Amino acid sequence: MTSTKPDVMISEAQIAQRVDELAAEISHDYADKGSLVLVGVLKGSFIFLADLSRRLTIPRTIEFIAVSSYGSGSRHSGAVRLVMDVRGNIEGRHVLIVEDIVDTGHTLKYLVGMMKSHRPASVRSCALLHKADRAEVEVDLDYIGFSIPDEWVVGYGLDYAERDRTLPYIGIVHPDDRK
């Protein structure tokens, strides 16, 4: 990979504004439901999850889950493998899965089904980014930060080969930069 900086797709200011809006919407929707369990999907969601959680005005707890779906390649096979499940008891609680990006939908579909096996009161989903053009399976996304075209993106938790995850914006990695 070359050392060129990714082109900015979504600025730091745009992200901050949208996270504020999502937090307000989620806080409103869960205002009378007790404590919400935010389930962050590692590794990509951690920055988004932290910012979103800090902006919520409702009681909440945080859990993490880790899955593997890409392996070492860049194309999704459709197979999803659980690496780490939530550690706390979510039975009877309202759960919000927090994803960095939803493209094919396979991972989110798997996660929703897996979370439902824990018998929560409800399971909903929130994704910072959504690539609708890449959808292979239908999934319900309750909260979407940004709909984006089919570009390889990095920053704000997303990476390419573990690089650029901590950029404060969402940037595009062009094919020539992935060598």
FIGU-35333 format. One line per field, with one value per residue: x, y, z of N, C-alpha, C in turn. Coordinates in nm, 4 decimals, always signed. Example, Ala and Ser with C-alpha at 12.3 -4.5 7.8 and 13.67 -1.06 7.14 Angstrom:
n_px = [+1.3190, +1.2850]
n_py = [-0.5690, -0.2250]
n_pz = [+0.7800, +0.7080]
ca_px = [+1.2300, +1.3670]
ca_py = [-0.4500, -0.1060]
ca_pz = [+0.7800, +0.7140]
c_px = [+1.3200, +1.2900]
c_py = [-0.3300, +0.0030]
c_pz = [+0.7800, +0.7870]
END
This chain:
n_px = [+0.0849, +0.0519, +0.1756, -0.0046, -0.2506, -0.5852, -0.8607, -1.0961, -1.4177, -1.6311, -1.6421, -1.4820, -1.6397, -1.8923, -1.9401, -1.9492, -2.1775, -2.3755, -2.3614, -2.4466, -2.7141, -2.8096, -2.7798, -2.9626, -3.2021, -3.2058, -3.2009, -3.4495, -3.6208, -3.5809, -3.6428, -3.8316, -3.7811, -3.6067, -3.2737, -3.0544, -2.8811, -2.5892, -2.4361, -2.1347, -1.9675, -1.6687, -1.3679, -1.4185, -1.6312, -1.5646, -1.4838, -1.6993, -1.9013, -1.8135, -1.8307, -2.1051, -2.2260, -2.1441, -2.2959, -2.5591, -2.8608, -2.9836, -3.0096, -2.7521, -2.5672, -2.2627, -2.1630, -1.9504, -1.8954, -1.7397, -1.6777, -1.5850, -1.5539, -1.4374, -1.1824, -0.8617, -0.8991, -1.0624, -1.3182, -1.6458, -1.7420, -1.9850, -2.0002, -2.0050, -1.8322, -1.8457, -1.6399, -1.6157, -1.8562, -2.1199, -2.0650, -2.2204, -2.5507, -2.8189, -3.0795, -3.4213, -3.3677, -3.3334, -3.1675, -2.9183, -2.7493, -2.4390, -2.2786, -1.9951, -2.0022, -2.2334, -2.2527, -2.2805, -2.4674, -2.4670, -2.3217, -2.4626, -2.7170, -2.6594, -2.5739, -2.8064, -2.9778, -2.8260, -2.8176, -3.0894, -3.1158, -3.0402, -3.2605, -3.3563, -3.5475, -3.5839, -3.4280, -3.2390, -3.0744, -2.7854, -2.5952, -2.3006, -2.2228, -2.3686, -2.3772, -2.5808, -2.5884, -2.4339, -2.5729, -2.6574, -2.8197, -3.1335, -3.1663, -3.2819, -3.2155, -3.2164, -3.1163, -2.9237, -2.6180, -2.4790, -2.5443, -2.3502, -2.1564, -2.0252, -1.7343, -1.4010, -1.3523, -1.1942, -1.0964, -1.2197, -1.2575, -1.2815, -1.0776, -0.8014, -0.6275, -0.5502, -0.4692, -0.5039, -0.7254, -0.7636, -0.8049, -0.9717, -1.1837, -1.3920, -1.2428, -1.1605, -1.0070, -0.8249, -0.7997, -0.5271, -0.3907, -0.4040, -0.2105]
n_py = [-0.1173, +0.2181, +0.5308, +0.7362, +0.9741, +0.8952, +1.0033, +1.2411, +1.1412, +1.1684, +1.4211, +1.5029, +1.6856, +1.6450, +1.3819, +1.4110, +1.5753, +1.4045, +1.1857, +1.3099, +1.3588, +1.0948, +0.9970, +1.1575, +1.0727, +0.7971, +0.8176, +0.9386, +0.7381, +0.5291, +0.6312, +0.5615, +0.2983, +0.1864, +0.0737, +0.0657, -0.1749, -0.1431, -0.3020, -0.3358, -0.4047, -0.5513, -0.4999, -0.2590, -0.0848, +0.0542, +0.3290, +0.4800, +0.3717, +0.4569, +0.7404, +0.7689, +0.6561, +0.8342, +1.0539, +0.9846, +1.0268, +0.8597, +0.5835, +0.3395, +0.0448, -0.1161, -0.3658, -0.5977, -0.7646, -0.9998, -1.0871, -1.2830, -1.2327, -1.1689, -1.2757, -1.2995, -1.1815, -0.9453, -0.9734, -1.0703, -1.3856, -1.4747, -1.6421, -1.6305, -1.6083, -1.6530, -1.4929, -1.3754, -1.3645, -1.1689, -1.0801, -1.0203, -1.0680, -1.0447, -1.1047, -1.0260, -0.7563, -0.4432, -0.4288, -0.2809, -0.3237, -0.2102, -0.1161, -0.0583, -0.0561, -0.1632, -0.3786, -0.6229, -0.7416, -0.9895, -1.0258, -0.8632, -0.9817, -1.2360, -1.1561, -1.0371, -1.2596, -1.4191, -1.2576, -1.2571, -1.5151, -1.4955, -1.4067, -1.1277, -0.8265, -0.6697, -0.6320, -0.4149, -0.2248, -0.0252, +0.1470, +0.3092, +0.3453, +0.2583, +0.0481, +0.0199, -0.0701, -0.2971, -0.4954, -0.8270, -0.9862, -0.9325, -0.6999, -0.5357, -0.2109, +0.0016, +0.2473, +0.4664, +0.6092, +0.7206, +0.6736, +0.5227, +0.5080, +0.2185, +0.1998, +0.1444, +0.2148, +0.3945, +0.4887, +0.6504, +0.4200, +0.2218, +0.0144, -0.0582, -0.3381, -0.3127, -0.0481, +0.3091, +0.3231, +0.5041, +0.7551, +1.0712, +1.1096, +0.9783, +0.8145, +0.7506, +0.4673, +0.4140, +0.1717, +0.1547, +0.2324, +0.0188, -0.1684]
n_pz = [+0.0000, -0.0802, +0.0550, +0.0313, +0.1265, +0.2062, +0.0004, +0.1142, +0.1936, +0.3739, +0.5992, +0.9156, +1.0599, +0.9413, +1.0198, +1.3015, +1.3303, +1.2264, +1.4016, +1.6351, +1.5599, +1.5222, +1.7850, +1.9229, +1.8033, +1.8705, +2.1513, +2.1922, +2.0895, +2.2712, +2.5173, +2.7151, +2.7795, +2.9611, +3.0428, +2.7681, +2.5744, +2.4124, +2.1511, +2.0307, +1.7298, +1.6899, +1.5007, +1.3922, +1.4773, +1.7079, +1.7486, +1.6496, +1.8150, +2.0703, +2.0455, +1.9827, +2.2114, +2.4136, +2.3474, +2.3857, +2.5742, +2.7454, +2.9819, +2.9461, +2.8595, +2.7599, +2.5388, +2.3671, +2.0571, +1.8453, +1.5140, +1.2296, +0.8911, +0.6495, +0.6426, +0.5096, +0.2715, +0.0449, -0.0365, +0.0487, +0.1628, +0.2446, +0.4548, +0.8052, +1.1050, +1.4512, +1.6780, +1.9285, +2.1763, +2.3351, +2.6753, +2.8934, +3.0393, +2.8271, +2.8124, +2.7924, +2.7651, +2.5890, +2.2847, +2.0860, +1.8013, +1.6986, +1.4193, +1.2058, +0.9239, +0.6763, +0.4180, +0.2244, +0.3893, +0.5091, +0.7538, +0.9414, +0.9290, +1.0341, +1.2924, +1.4042, +1.4162, +1.5906, +1.8211, +1.8848, +1.9768, +2.2375, +2.3660, +2.3917, +2.4790, +2.2562, +1.9330, +1.7511, +1.4899, +1.4127, +1.1857, +1.0902, +0.8236, +0.5087, +0.2353, +0.0049, -0.2589, -0.2593, -0.1339, -0.0594, +0.0879, +0.2479, +0.5034, +0.7986, +0.8663, +1.1258, +1.2028, +1.0200, +0.9450, +0.7131, +0.3683, +0.1270, -0.1821, -0.3590, -0.2589, -0.1395, +0.1901, +0.4585, +0.7945, +1.0947, +1.2441, +1.0485, +0.8370, +0.6145, +0.5748, +0.8433, +0.8527, +0.8700, +1.0372, +1.2462, +1.1391, +1.1446, +0.9766, +0.7070, +0.4495, +0.1047, -0.0310, -0.3051, -0.5752, -0.6700, -0.4454, -0.2790, -0.3034]
ca_px = [+0.0000, +0.1292, +0.1570, -0.0911, -0.3619, -0.7139, -0.9461, -1.2055, -1.5545, -1.7176, -1.5522, -1.4948, -1.7546, -2.0142, -1.9580, -1.9913, -2.3159, -2.4654, -2.3627, -2.5365, -2.8514, -2.8437, -2.7925, -3.0893, -3.3103, -3.2036, -3.2419, -3.5946, -3.6893, -3.5646, -3.6583, -3.9153, -3.7595, -3.5033, -3.1363, -3.0275, -2.7525, -2.5229, -2.3448, -2.0416, -1.9044, -1.5252, -1.3001, -1.4515, -1.7311, -1.5291, -1.4808, -1.8387, -1.9720, -1.7730, -1.8888, -2.2501, -2.2613, -2.1251, -2.3974, -2.6917, -2.9125, -3.0587, -2.9218, -2.7034, -2.4483, -2.1930, -2.1085, -1.8819, -1.9006, -1.6435, -1.7051, -1.4918, -1.6280, -1.3569, -1.0545, -0.7526, -0.9353, -1.1451, -1.4522, -1.7214, -1.7819, -2.1188, -1.9840, -1.9712, -1.7893, -1.8422, -1.5097, -1.6410, -1.9957, -2.1387, -2.0324, -2.3281, -2.6826, -2.9040, -3.2169, -3.5230, -3.3208, -3.3354, -3.0325, -2.8904, -2.6230, -2.3735, -2.1853, -1.9277, -2.0478, -2.3116, -2.2493, -2.3571, -2.5758, -2.4495, -2.2786, -2.5715, -2.8221, -2.6090, -2.5722, -2.9433, -3.0232, -2.7506, -2.8646, -3.2241, -3.1041, -3.0219, -3.3951, -3.3700, -3.6792, -3.5843, -3.2976, -3.2385, -2.9381, -2.7387, -2.4702, -2.2488, -2.2223, -2.4458, -2.3556, -2.7011, -2.5609, -2.3621, -2.6580, -2.6834, -2.9309, -3.2132, -3.1585, -3.3427, -3.1273, -3.3044, -3.0503, -2.8143, -2.5453, -2.4613, -2.5455, -2.2340, -2.1367, -1.9386, -1.5932, -1.3317, -1.3369, -1.1159, -1.1069, -1.3250, -1.2747, -1.2666, -0.9378, -0.7560, -0.5108, -0.5189, -0.4177, -0.5936, -0.8425, -0.7793, -0.8314, -1.0932, -1.2817, -1.4061, -1.1699, -1.1648, -0.8808, -0.8352, -0.7348, -0.3816, -0.3366, -0.4198, -0.1072]
ca_py = [+0.0000, +0.3406, +0.6162, +0.8491, +0.9945, +0.8696, +1.1174, +1.2566, +1.1183, +1.2279, +1.4959, +1.4888, +1.7669, +1.5776, +1.2650, +1.4584, +1.6205, +1.2897, +1.1078, +1.3853, +1.3343, +0.9557, +0.9852, +1.2199, +0.9845, +0.6754, +0.8575, +0.9587, +0.6096, +0.4402, +0.7132, +0.4985, +0.1538, +0.1426, +0.0770, +0.0086, -0.2425, -0.1197, -0.4122, -0.2917, -0.5111, -0.5237, -0.3869, -0.1368, +0.0063, +0.1062, +0.4754, +0.5205, +0.3312, +0.5455, +0.8729, +0.7565, +0.6309, +0.9576, +1.1531, +0.9382, +1.0862, +0.7534, +0.4841, +0.2395, -0.0336, -0.1503, -0.4999, -0.6135, -0.8933, -1.0026, -1.1861, -1.2853, -1.2590, -1.1472, -1.3456, -1.2157, -1.1239, -0.8250, -1.0103, -1.1437, -1.5176, -1.5046, -1.7165, -1.5470, -1.6912, -1.5838, -1.4964, -1.3425, -1.3332, -1.0760, -1.1438, -0.9955, -1.1253, -0.9484, -1.1561, -0.9315, -0.6179, -0.3862, -0.4372, -0.2091, -0.3639, -0.0934, -0.1589, +0.0471, -0.0542, -0.2765, -0.3837, -0.7368, -0.7717, -1.1217, -1.0156, -0.8114, -1.0847, -1.3344, -1.0974, -1.0214, -1.3938, -1.4625, -1.1796, -1.3048, -1.6414, -1.4574, -1.3679, -0.9891, -0.7659, -0.6266, -0.6169, -0.3209, -0.2068, +0.1079, +0.1406, +0.4382, +0.3484, +0.1544, +0.0366, -0.0490, -0.1334, -0.4235, -0.5871, -0.9618, -1.0356, -0.8228, -0.6766, -0.4113, -0.1155, +0.0952, +0.3771, +0.4714, +0.7349, +0.7672, +0.5777, +0.5560, +0.4223, +0.1019, +0.2386, +0.0940, +0.3300, +0.3799, +0.5986, +0.6475, +0.2809, +0.1310, +0.0027, -0.1435, -0.4111, -0.2519, +0.0876, +0.4239, +0.3073, +0.6166, +0.8825, +1.1298, +1.1223, +0.8608, +0.8399, +0.6486, +0.4061, +0.3777, +0.0430, +0.1665, +0.2529, -0.1048, -0.2629]
ca_pz = [+0.0000, -0.0851, +0.1711, -0.0005, +0.2173, +0.1399, -0.0316, +0.2102, +0.1469, +0.4757, +0.6866, +1.0608, +1.1018, +0.8969, +1.1062, +1.4336, +1.3200, +1.2059, +1.5258, +1.7237, +1.5149, +1.5539, +1.9304, +1.9610, +1.7570, +1.9528, +2.2861, +2.1864, +2.0679, +2.3869, +2.6378, +2.8179, +2.7740, +3.0541, +2.9939, +2.6361, +2.5605, +2.2847, +2.1195, +1.9275, +1.6521, +1.6819, +1.5576, +1.3208, +1.5352, +1.8397, +1.7556, +1.6329, +1.9364, +2.1801, +2.0231, +1.9923, +2.3509, +2.4901, +2.3109, +2.4256, +2.6981, +2.8133, +3.0441, +2.8502, +2.8887, +2.6357, +2.5191, +2.2387, +1.9897, +1.7351, +1.4109, +1.1182, +0.7682, +0.5300, +0.6449, +0.4613, +0.1428, +0.0481, -0.0802, +0.1491, +0.1161, +0.2941, +0.5794, +0.9189, +1.2174, +1.5792, +1.7438, +2.0683, +2.2049, +2.4462, +2.8028, +2.9889, +3.0130, +2.7569, +2.8102, +2.8352, +2.7525, +2.4538, +2.2283, +1.9619, +1.7393, +1.6396, +1.3145, +1.1313, +0.7845, +0.6273, +0.2721, +0.1725, +0.4832, +0.5704, +0.8936, +1.0234, +0.9364, +1.1295, +1.4265, +1.4529, +1.4548, +1.7072, +1.9368, +1.9184, +2.0514, +2.3784, +2.4095, +2.4385, +2.4587, +2.1160, +1.8674, +1.6400, +1.4394, +1.3765, +1.1093, +1.0478, +0.6770, +0.4402, +0.0905, -0.0435, -0.3886, -0.2377, -0.0580, -0.1106, +0.1675, +0.3016, +0.6472, +0.8438, +0.9334, +1.1933, +1.2064, +0.9226, +0.9445, +0.5757, +0.2578, +0.0441, -0.2995, -0.3412, -0.2566, -0.0205, +0.2777, +0.5810, +0.8890, +1.1947, +1.2843, +0.9347, +0.7989, +0.5056, +0.6253, +0.9746, +0.8358, +0.8562, +1.1242, +1.3381, +1.0720, +1.2011, +0.8697, +0.6210, +0.3262, -0.0001, -0.0712, -0.4463, -0.6037, -0.6802, -0.3101, -0.2033, -0.3459]
c_px = [+0.0893, +0.0997, +0.0702, -0.2071, -0.4923, -0.7897, -1.0623, -1.3393, -1.6533, -1.6257, -1.5786, -1.6172, -1.8868, -2.0435, -2.0112, -2.1379, -2.4111, -2.4727, -2.4520, -2.6830, -2.8961, -2.8656, -2.9246, -3.2070, -3.3192, -3.2488, -3.3926, -3.6674, -3.6851, -3.5874, -3.7353, -3.8947, -3.6549, -3.3663, -3.1221, -2.8908, -2.7002, -2.4245, -2.2594, -1.9745, -1.7581, -1.4675, -1.3582, -1.5434, -1.6829, -1.5279, -1.6230, -1.9179, -1.9393, -1.8374, -2.0406, -2.2931, -2.2493, -2.2335, -2.5398, -2.7311, -2.9929, -2.9610, -2.8801, -2.5841, -2.3878, -2.1414, -2.0365, -1.9008, -1.7982, -1.6803, -1.5964, -1.5719, -1.5448, -1.2304, -0.9458, -0.7857, -1.0218, -1.2872, -1.5184, -1.7665, -1.9256, -2.1146, -1.9391, -1.9393, -1.7831, -1.7050, -1.5260, -1.7863, -2.0021, -2.1124, -2.1431, -2.4582, -2.7706, -3.0485, -3.3130, -3.4845, -3.3295, -3.1915, -3.0259, -2.7525, -2.5650, -2.2616, -2.1167, -1.9855, -2.1282, -2.3050, -2.3314, -2.4769, -2.5596, -2.4150, -2.3935, -2.6844, -2.7831, -2.6191, -2.7118, -2.9975, -2.9554, -2.7962, -3.0024, -3.2193, -3.0816, -3.1537, -3.4039, -3.5140, -3.6934, -3.4410, -3.3167, -3.0937, -2.9125, -2.6053, -2.4272, -2.2600, -2.3033, -2.4177, -2.4709, -2.6759, -2.4915, -2.4487, -2.6789, -2.7976, -3.0046, -3.1995, -3.2274, -3.2376, -3.2172, -3.2480, -2.9300, -2.7498, -2.5395, -2.4765, -2.4333, -2.2283, -2.0386, -1.7918, -1.5309, -1.3017, -1.2609, -1.1414, -1.2243, -1.3609, -1.2555, -1.1212, -0.9212, -0.6261, -0.4574, -0.4590, -0.5322, -0.7192, -0.8687, -0.7917, -0.9614, -1.2062, -1.2939, -1.3406, -1.1803, -1.0234, -0.8997, -0.7601, -0.5815, -0.3146, -0.3435, -0.3143, +0.0028]
c_py = [+0.1235, +0.4258, +0.7382, +0.8541, +0.9660, +0.9992, +1.1226, +1.2343, +1.1873, +1.2926, +1.4666, +1.5656, +1.7018, +1.4562, +1.3097, +1.5021, +1.5016, +1.2025, +1.1777, +1.3570, +1.1925, +0.9375, +1.0450, +1.1304, +0.8582, +0.7079, +0.8776, +0.8249, +0.5178, +0.5124, +0.6433, +0.3468, +0.1030, +0.1486, +0.0028, -0.0593, -0.2153, -0.2326, -0.3695, -0.4099, -0.4724, -0.5680, -0.2561, -0.0389, +0.0826, +0.2586, +0.5309, +0.4904, +0.4251, +0.6833, +0.8702, +0.7412, +0.7577, +1.0606, +1.1101, +1.0020, +0.9862, +0.6600, +0.3793, +0.1659, -0.0727, -0.2932, -0.4994, -0.7544, -0.8867, -1.1165, -1.1772, -1.3171, -1.2427, -1.2317, -1.2523, -1.1490, -1.0006, -0.8524, -1.0976, -1.2769, -1.5502, -1.5819, -1.6209, -1.6393, -1.6056, -1.6028, -1.4693, -1.3002, -1.2266, -1.1511, -1.1278, -1.0614, -1.0187, -0.9957, -1.0518, -0.7853, -0.5724, -0.3748, -0.3573, -0.2515, -0.2421, -0.1415, -0.0379, +0.0585, -0.1798, -0.2706, -0.5019, -0.7708, -0.9038, -1.1126, -0.9680, -0.9138, -1.1919, -1.2796, -1.0807, -1.1565, -1.4435, -1.3889, -1.2269, -1.4351, -1.6168, -1.4093, -1.2265, -0.9406, -0.7200, -0.6225, -0.5228, -0.2988, -0.0624, +0.0913, +0.2812, +0.4519, +0.2329, +0.1622, -0.0445, -0.1232, -0.2686, -0.5285, -0.7186, -1.0286, -0.9158, -0.8181, -0.5445, -0.3289, -0.0080, +0.2368, +0.3716, +0.6090, +0.7946, +0.6502, +0.6200, +0.4645, +0.3095, +0.1412, +0.1740, +0.2156, +0.2944, +0.5011, +0.5810, +0.5035, +0.1814, +0.1294, -0.0678, -0.2067, -0.3473, -0.1121, +0.1877, +0.4173, +0.4325, +0.7524, +0.9408, +1.1488, +0.9880, +0.8959, +0.7226, +0.5998, +0.3574, +0.2471, +0.0493, +0.1824, +0.1251, -0.2090, -0.2712]
c_pz = [+0.0000, +0.0381, +0.1408, +0.0975, +0.1429, +0.1131, +0.0671, +0.1406, +0.2421, +0.5790, +0.8343, +1.1115, +1.0624, +0.9856, +1.2423, +1.4324, +1.3090, +1.3310, +1.6284, +1.6888, +1.5480, +1.7036, +1.9785, +1.9230, +1.8434, +2.0952, +2.2928, +2.1788, +2.1901, +2.5204, +2.7489, +2.8264, +2.8730, +2.9886, +2.8612, +2.6381, +2.4202, +2.2634, +2.0018, +1.8619, +1.6302, +1.5486, +1.5072, +1.3888, +1.6565, +1.8491, +1.7453, +1.7597, +2.0527, +2.1645, +2.0382, +2.1380, +2.4353, +2.4630, +2.3484, +2.5578, +2.7788, +2.8839, +2.9409, +2.9094, +2.7551, +2.6442, +2.3852, +2.1872, +1.8773, +1.6414, +1.3055, +0.9933, +0.6429, +0.5273, +0.5971, +0.3286, +0.1576, +0.0004, +0.0246, +0.0904, +0.1523, +0.4246, +0.6893, +1.0349, +1.3427, +1.6425, +1.8933, +2.0846, +2.3152, +2.5760, +2.9054, +2.9463, +2.9474, +2.7489, +2.8668, +2.8223, +2.6068, +2.4046, +2.0989, +1.9137, +1.6694, +1.5480, +1.2528, +0.9908, +0.7552, +0.4761, +0.2224, +0.2604, +0.5551, +0.7185, +0.9822, +1.0359, +1.0384, +1.2724, +1.4850, +1.4988, +1.5805, +1.8319, +1.9810, +1.9971, +2.2005, +2.4419, +2.4679, +2.4198, +2.3131, +2.0653, +1.7496, +1.5989, +1.3998, +1.3047, +1.0709, +0.8963, +0.6212, +0.2906, +0.0334, -0.1747, -0.3748, -0.1692, -0.1321, -0.0350, +0.2255, +0.4529, +0.6789, +0.9159, +0.9933, +1.1945, +1.1126, +0.9291, +0.8053, +0.4789, +0.1639, -0.0780, -0.2672, -0.3622, -0.1339, +0.0663, +0.4045, +0.6701, +0.9823, +1.2338, +1.1717, +0.8889, +0.6646, +0.5553, +0.7544, +0.9653, +0.8279, +0.9438, +1.2082, +1.2701, +1.1267, +1.0992, +0.7967, +0.4885, +0.2301, -0.0276, -0.2142, -0.4726, -0.6110, -0.5439, -0.2263, -0.2403, -0.2446]
END
